[in-house]
Amino acid sequence: MKTSRRILLTGLAGLVVAPTAAVAAAPQLATDDATVAEERFARMIAAAHAPDVACARQAERYANAHWPEYVTAARAVIGARV
């Protein structure tokens, strides 16, 4: 699967849970106890919400910088799947 398609699918999954609402509900970032799966999924959601998703390199840099903001959204999606 190509990177752009993966990012697009992740973005669609990220729309299920609005990251801004999740971040507003939890003012502090809970990255200390994030599991590997939560971190990876948070990075994928962050990459999908990057300002320029057409460039995979920029989306990856955005994800590396902003993934802690999306941990709550990733937990909500993972929790909904269980």
Number of C-alpha atoms within 10 A of each C-alpha: 5 6 10 15 10 14 23 18 14 20 19 14 15 22 13 11 16 11 20 12 11 17 17 9 10 12 9 10 12 13 15 7 8 16 12 9 12 23 19 16 22 28 27 27 29 31 29 28 23 21 12 13 18 13 12 16 12 15 23 19 14 20 23 15 13 18 21 22 24 28 27 23 25 29 19 14 18 13 9 8 7 5
